[in-house]
Amino acid sequence: MQQIKMVDLGGQHAKIASELNAAVQNVMDTTAFIKGPDVKLFEEELAAYVGAKHVIGCANGTDALQLALMALELPAGSEVITTDFTFVATAEVVRLLGLTAVLVDVDPDTFNIDIQKLEKAITSKTKVIIPVHLFGQCADMESIMAIAEKHKLYVIEDTAQAIGTEYTFSNGTKQKSGTIGHIGCTSFFPSKNLGAAGDGGAVFTNDNTLAKKISSIANHGQGDQYFYDYIGINSRLDTLQAAILRVKLRHLNEYNAARQKAAASYDAAFSENKNLQIPKRNPSSTHTFHQYTLKVFNGKRHELMAYLTEKNIPCKVYYPMPIHASQPYIDSCKYDLKELQNTMQISEEVISLPMHTELSEDQLSYITGAVNGFFE
């Protein structure tokens, strides 16, 4: 059995090496390194895939969130509601722009933003909701959009972990993650379901005015060359990365299917283990399993991780500390500790197992056998 990896990009890339090499060589031959043809083509192809009118490539997923917020031109001190249980970038950009991050709790089963606590956190200063589609599953977007419409708020979807995930509304309408809110943001960090060979990100929108504005802000605020309409930043999707992403986008459905197949194996193996909770599914959303995350009961997570390490099985905790407990955010964000009980408990319980496109049946059997064996 081959060594088990948390993410196996080498194995994934080996299968499409000829496609990747040809794409990279074409960029090297044309020397169109900045804003080359592959960037525009990738934006068009990704827009067609997710069903958005506009996709604007940028340097990384964090920049995507920053560009989205900059385009809204919110007054300093405006409140932006997001989840306390996610990667720090979501709150980070809010604070960098002089806005107030309002951190709310998550559902204990799906790990996505708690709808009731979200609405409870809205004040006269609230301008934006940023739901995070954590680990590959959509938040309750139908409820979020209804709340946003009721309170006249913008919605920016953080879909960095859920590219290709599909949400079904109660009327049967289906939309891909990142296309439901006013703006969607994603990351192409190498380990993502659609990953580059370096950094990259993108912004989605169906709003023509916002698309033009975001595109300008990402390019120093330029309209015509050397004429500036906005204060902007320099955030470009590199042509080499766009060329690689064009290749990998063609395989994204099979990549997501492979992750779902691995998740089904994990589910079957752990469904009767009373010491664990397998990922709960939101019936309105597919799950593309950027991570496969268990809850470990009875304070056994640390011991389980040590045991798996002895067995040469990698595992990680996403995320060991809520954002509100991280030093730069303790006093700079708005939150109510009494309303964050799920987040604090989950942070002590979650563990993520290897999840990628190259997991073999032997590897999955070894991993699940080790996890169940620990509790025997």
C-alpha positions in Angstrom: 0.0 0.0 0.0 1.3 3.5 -0.9 1.9 6.1 1.7 -1.3 7.7 2.8 -1.3 11.5 2.4 -3.6 14.2 3.6 -3.7 15.5 0.1 -2.1 13.7 -2.9 -1.5 16.3 -5.6 1.3 14.3 -7.1 -0.9 11.4 -7.8 -3.6 13.6 -9.2 -1.2 15.5 -11.5 0.5 12.4 -12.8 -2.8 11.3 -14.4 -3.1 14.6 -16.4 0.6 15.3 -16.8 0.6 15.6 -20.6 -2.3 18.1 -20.4 -0.7 20.2 -17.7 2.7 20.2 -19.4 1.2 21.3 -22.7 -0.7 24.1 -21.1 2.3 25.4 -19.2 4.6 25.1 -22.2 2.1 27.1 -24.3 2.3 30.0 -21.8 6.1 29.7 -21.8 6.3 29.8 -25.6 3.9 32.8 -25.9 5.4 34.6 -22.9 2.0 36.0 -22.1 2.6 35.8 -18.4 0.4 38.7 -17.3 -3.3 38.7 -18.4 -2.6 36.3 -21.1 -5.4 34.6 -23.2 -5.7 31.7 -20.7 -6.9 34.1 -18.0 -9.9 35.3 -20.0 -10.6 31.8 -21.3 -10.5 30.4 -17.8 -12.8 33.1 -16.5 -15.3 32.3 -19.3 -15.1 28.6 -18.8 -15.5 28.8 -15.0 -18.4 31.2 -15.4 -20.1 28.7 -17.7 -19.4 25.9 -15.2 -20.9 27.6 -12.1 -23.6 29.5 -14.0 -22.4 33.0 -13.2 -22.5 35.9 -15.7 -19.1 37.1 -14.6 -16.0 35.6 -13.1 -13.0 37.8 -12.3 -9.7 36.0 -11.6 -7.5 37.4 -8.8 -4.3 36.5 -6.9 -5.9 34.4 -4.1 -9.1 33.7 -2.2 -8.4 36.2 0.5 -8.0 38.9 -2.2 -11.3 37.7 -3.6 -13.1 38.5 -0.4 -11.3 41.9 -0.1 -12.3 42.8 -3.6 -15.9 41.9 -3.0 -16.1 44.1 0.1 -14.1 47.0 -1.5 -16.6 47.0 -4.4 -19.5 47.7 -2.0 -17.8 50.8 -0.6 -19.1 50.4 2.9 -18.7 53.2 5.5 -16.0 52.5 8.1 -17.5 50.7 11.1 -20.2 48.9 9.1 -20.9 45.5 10.4 -20.3 42.3 8.5 -21.8 39.1 9.9 -19.9 35.9 9.4 -19.1 32.6 11.2 -16.8 32.2 14.1 -15.8 28.7 12.9 -13.8 29.1 9.7 -10.4 30.0 8.3 -9.3 33.4 9.5 -9.3 35.1 6.0 -13.0 35.7 6.2 -12.8 38.0 9.3 -9.3 39.2 8.4 -10.4 41.1 5.3 -13.3 42.7 7.2 -10.9 44.1 9.8 -8.3 45.2 7.2 -10.9 47.4 5.6 -11.9 49.1 8.8 -15.2 47.2 9.1 -16.6 45.4 12.1 -16.6 41.6 12.0 -19.6 40.2 13.8 -19.0 36.6 14.7 -21.9 34.2 15.1 -22.3 30.5 16.0 -22.7 27.6 13.7 -25.1 24.7 13.4 -23.5 21.8 15.5 -24.2 19.3 12.7 -23.4 21.0 9.4 -20.8 23.4 10.9 -22.3 26.2 8.8 -23.7 29.5 10.1 -26.6 29.3 12.5 -29.5 31.0 10.8 -31.4 32.1 13.9 -28.2 33.5 15.5 -27.4 35.3 12.3 -30.7 37.2 12.2 -30.4 37.9 15.9 -27.0 39.6 15.3 -28.4 42.1 12.7 -28.3 45.8 13.8 -28.8 49.1 12.1 -25.0 49.0 11.2 -25.2 45.6 9.5 -24.5 45.8 5.7 -23.2 42.4 4.7 -23.6 38.7 5.5 -20.7 36.4 4.5 -21.8 32.7 4.8 -19.0 30.2 4.5 -19.8 26.9 2.8 -17.6 25.0 5.1 -15.9 21.7 4.2 -17.8 21.5 0.9 -21.5 21.9 1.8 -23.6 25.0 1.3 -25.0 27.0 4.1 -28.8 27.5 4.2 -28.8 30.0 1.4 -32.6 30.2 0.9 -33.0 31.4 4.5 -29.9 33.7 4.2 -31.2 35.3 1.0 -34.6 35.8 2.6 -33.1 37.5 5.6 -30.8 39.7 3.4 -33.8 40.8 1.4 -35.8 41.6 4.5 -33.0 43.7 6.0 -31.6 45.1 2.7 -28.2 43.4 3.1 -25.6 42.2 0.7 -24.6 38.6 0.7 -21.0 37.6 -0.2 -20.6 33.8 -0.4 -17.2 32.3 0.7 -17.2 29.2 -1.4 -13.4 28.5 -1.2 -14.2 25.0 0.1 -17.2 24.2 -2.0 -16.5 24.8 -5.7 -19.0 22.7 -7.7 -21.4 22.2 -4.8 -25.1 22.6 -5.8 -27.8 24.1 -3.7 -31.5 23.2 -4.3 -34.2 25.8 -3.3 -37.6 24.7 -2.0 -39.1 25.4 -5.4 -36.7 22.9 -7.1 -34.4 25.6 -8.5 -30.7 24.6 -8.4 -27.7 26.9 -8.3 -24.0 26.3 -7.9 -22.4 27.7 -4.7 -21.0 31.2 -5.2 -23.8 32.2 -7.6 -26.7 32.7 -5.2 -25.6 35.8 -3.3 -24.7 39.2 -4.7 -21.0 38.1 -5.0 -19.2 34.8 -4.6 -15.6 34.3 -3.7 -13.3 31.3 -4.1 -9.7 30.1 -3.7 -7.6 28.0 -6.0 -5.0 27.1 -3.2 -3.4 23.9 -4.4 -5.3 21.6 -1.9 -8.7 22.9 -2.9 -11.0 20.8 -5.0 -10.1 23.0 -8.0 -6.5 23.8 -7.1 -3.7 25.7 -8.9 0.0 25.0 -8.7 0.3 28.1 -6.5 -2.0 30.8 -5.4 -5.1 32.0 -7.2 -8.7 33.1 -6.6 -11.8 34.4 -8.3 -14.9 36.5 -7.7 -18.3 35.6 -9.2 -21.2 37.9 -9.8 -24.3 38.3 -11.9 -24.3 42.0 -11.5 -22.8 43.8 -14.5 -21.9 47.0 -12.6 -20.3 45.1 -9.7 -18.3 42.9 -12.2 -16.9 46.0 -13.9 -16.0 47.6 -10.6 -14.4 44.5 -9.1 -12.3 44.0 -12.3 -11.1 47.6 -12.1 -10.3 47.5 -8.4 -8.3 44.3 -8.9 -6.2 46.2 -11.5 -5.2 49.3 -9.4 -8.6 50.8 -9.9 -7.9 51.5 -13.6 -10.6 52.1 -16.2 -8.6 53.0 -19.2 -4.9 52.4 -18.8 -3.3 54.9 -16.5 -6.7 56.5 -15.7 -8.1 55.5 -12.3 -11.7 55.2 -11.3 -11.2 53.7 -7.8 -8.5 53.1 -5.2 -7.5 49.6 -6.1 -5.1 46.8 -5.4 -2.8 44.7 -7.6 -4.5 41.2 -7.6 -4.1 39.3 -10.8 -4.6 35.6 -11.6 -1.3 34.5 -13.1 -1.5 33.2 -16.6 0.4 30.0 -15.8 -2.1 29.3 -13.0 -5.0 30.0 -15.3 -3.7 27.6 -17.9 -3.3 24.9 -15.2 -6.8 25.6 -13.8 -8.3 25.4 -17.3 -7.0 21.8 -17.5 -8.1 20.9 -14.0 -11.6 22.5 -14.4 -12.3 19.9 -17.1 -11.8 17.2 -14.5 -13.5 18.9 -11.6 -16.7 16.8 -11.7 -14.7 13.6 -11.6 -12.6 15.0 -8.8 -15.6 15.9 -6.7 -17.2 12.4 -7.5 -14.0 10.7 -6.2 -14.2 12.7 -3.0 -17.8 11.8 -2.6 -17.0 8.1 -3.1 -14.3 8.2 -0.5 -16.7 10.0 1.9 -19.3 7.2 1.4 -16.7 4.6 2.4 -15.9 6.6 5.5 -19.6 7.0 6.3 -20.3 3.3 5.9 -17.4 2.3 8.2 -18.2 4.8 10.9 -22.0 4.9 10.9 -22.3 2.5 13.9 -19.4 3.9 15.9 -21.1 5.7 18.9 -17.8 7.5 19.6 -18.0 9.5 16.4 -20.4 11.6 14.4 -20.1 11.4 10.7 -20.7 14.6 8.6 -24.3 15.5 8.6 -25.8 16.5 5.3 -27.9 19.5 4.5 -30.7 17.9 2.3 -30.7 21.1 0.2 -27.1 20.9 -0.7 -24.7 18.4 -2.3 -21.4 17.9 -0.5 -18.1 18.0 -2.4 -15.9 17.2 0.7 -13.1 19.5 0.6 -12.6 18.0 4.1 -14.1 14.9 5.7 -14.6 16.0 9.2 -15.7 13.8 12.2 -16.8 14.8 15.6 -15.0 12.8 18.3 -16.9 12.4 21.6 -15.8 12.0 25.2 -12.6 14.0 24.9 -10.8 11.4 22.9 -9.7 13.5 19.9 -6.1 14.1 21.1 -5.6 10.4 21.8 -7.1 9.4 18.5 -4.8 11.7 16.6 -1.7 10.3 18.4 -2.9 6.8 17.6 -3.4 7.6 13.9 0.0 9.2 13.8 1.6 6.0 15.1 -0.2 4.2 12.3 1.2 6.6 9.7 -2.2 8.1 9.0 -2.2 11.9 8.7 -5.1 13.9 10.2 -5.7 17.5 11.1 -7.9 19.8 13.0 -9.9 22.4 11.1 -10.1 24.5 13.2 -8.6 24.2 16.7 -9.4 27.8 17.7 -12.5 29.9 16.9 -11.7 33.3 15.4 -12.9 35.2 18.4 -10.2 33.5 20.6 -7.3 34.4 18.3 -5.3 37.2 19.8 -5.8 39.9 17.0 -9.6 39.3 17.1 -10.4 39.0 20.8 -11.0 42.7 21.2 -11.4 43.8 17.5 -14.5 41.8 16.6 -18.1 41.8 17.9 -19.5 38.7 19.5 -21.4 37.3 22.4 -19.6 34.4 24.1 -22.8 33.0 25.4 -24.0 32.6 21.8 -20.9 30.7 20.6 -21.3 27.5 22.5 -21.5 25.2 19.5 -18.3 26.7 18.0 -16.4 26.3 21.2 -17.4 22.7 21.6 -16.9 21.8 18.0 -13.4 23.2 18.1 -12.6 20.6 20.8 -14.1 17.7 18.9 -13.5 17.9 15.2 -10.9 15.9 13.3 -10.4 15.7 9.5 -9.2 12.5 7.8 -7.3 12.2 4.5 -9.6 13.4 1.7 -8.5 13.7 -1.9 -9.0 12.2 -5.3 -6.4 9.5 -5.1 -7.5 7.5 -2.0 -7.6 3.8 -2.8 -9.9 1.2 -1.4 -6.9 -0.3 0.5 -6.0 3.0 2.0 -9.6 3.7 3.0 -9.9 0.3 4.6 -6.7 0.8 6.5 -7.8 4.3 7.8 -11.3 3.2 8.8 -10.0 0.0 10.4 -7.5 2.1 12.5 -10.1 4.6 13.6 -12.6 2.0 14.6 -9.9 -0.1 16.2 -8.9 2.7 18.5 -12.3 2.6 20.1 -12.4 -1.2 20.6 
